Amino acid sequence: MTRAAVLAALFLFVSTTSAASQSAPTLAVPMCPTLEAQPSQRVCVPVNLLAHGAAVASAGFTLTYDPAVLRLPGGLQDVQAGAALTGGQMLNAQVTENPGTGIGRVQVTITAPIQPTTPIIPDGVVCEVCFTIEPTAPNGCTDIQFLANSVEMGDDNGQDLQVDPPVSGGLQITSGATPAPTVTVTATTTPPGGETATPLPTATPTLTETATPAASATGTSTPVPTRTVTPTPIMTVTPTPTPAAKNNCDAGKMQCVAKTQACFLHVHSRAEKKGEPVDSAALQKCSDKLVGAKGCIGKLEDKQDRAKPTTLCSVTGDVGTLESKVDAFVDDVVSEIDPAFPAVQSPNTCNAGKKACVGAKVGCLIKVHQNAVKKGESADGAALQKCSDKFDNGTEGCIGKLETKQDPKKPKTLCSVTGDGGALESKVDAFVTDVVSEIRNAP
């Protein structure tokens, strides 16, 4: 299909959708065979907003696709702001792709900037998702669908908007002559009143970036006057452009994570020592320090200032991702030390000590990385080794000392598991590497 034919087909698609008996705002992607592509070709699929007169100021949605046919090799770089985002809105996205499980998913959130008057998003293309067709993709229509119940919108007063079901579509895979490297097709519609639609080929727009921090992935309060839409279950992660080598924001996030995991493990350790259930209120306090309304991650992102490059976070909106990593790590460690958890056991000073030992090693390792990031240097290998030695240096390490002190006459000194120093060390090292890579936006 020629470019002119694609535009004509898209015009028909949008016009038909606009004329439908819908009264609430919705989103739509083209249906087959509006867009055609050949194997190895890159095609940008527009996501069109049809507001139907509503004052849409923010939005969120998740698209699903078959990763055996369509790929987003550039990750976030393959998700671009659309021509309708002219009011300084922030577009965040996360791509999840696993051909082995058949999961292909891209989550997008669009939030309003902090301004005296909240800008309204007009009808038109709010986002373009630029897929690359797999070389072995078969001919036919491959679905591009909105995840059920993922579309959310907010108005300029910060209120939720009722939305109509989105219009899912697809991409027609064909074979033939070598295609042009990239086909970008977008369309805009006129606001209700004219009830007409005018397709328009446009260059890929660039969203004007502001110092507004990206939306939190955990529903925490923000100073944005409009509702922040946060689709679930995927967390929103947004790399910021060219963070400085010296980075106070990234260093601060590392400190936040270190303190949070230590807080969680302290609560577990205290319960183990007393032979009591874990204090859920205390755990919540630990969590609030990371992700609450006054959470340390949000504070760091709020302080970003483009005039001060060291304040720019390498990734914004990743608080939910970091929280999930901390939660999974703590659960894993606690279960390793006490396989009977969450059953309440008799007081156990060995298990309690091991949990404290793990928290201390994580804090030590992250502190080394934190100092390096503050200075714009590589992590000090000797300092990292010292952290490890305190943990696993045979009977001199904290784990070994606890196991050496076991006394059958003193049941509370008996560890639930012995010889697990290596397993715990591996969990700690993997967690620290994962967290540092997430914060620094490193592969």
PyMOL commands that set and color helices and strands:
alter all, ss='L'
color gray80, all
select helices_A, chain A and resi 3-18+75-78+248-274+280-291+296-302+309-311+319-337+349-375+381-392+394-396+398-404+411-413+421-440
alter helices_A, ss='H'
color red, helices_A
select strands_A, chain A and resi 26-28+36-37+42-50+56-65+70-71+79-81+90-98+103-111+124-133+140-146+152-155+160-161+169-173+182-184+187-189+197-199+238-239+315-316
alter strands_A, ss='S'
color yellow, strands_A
deselect
rebuild
show_as cartoon
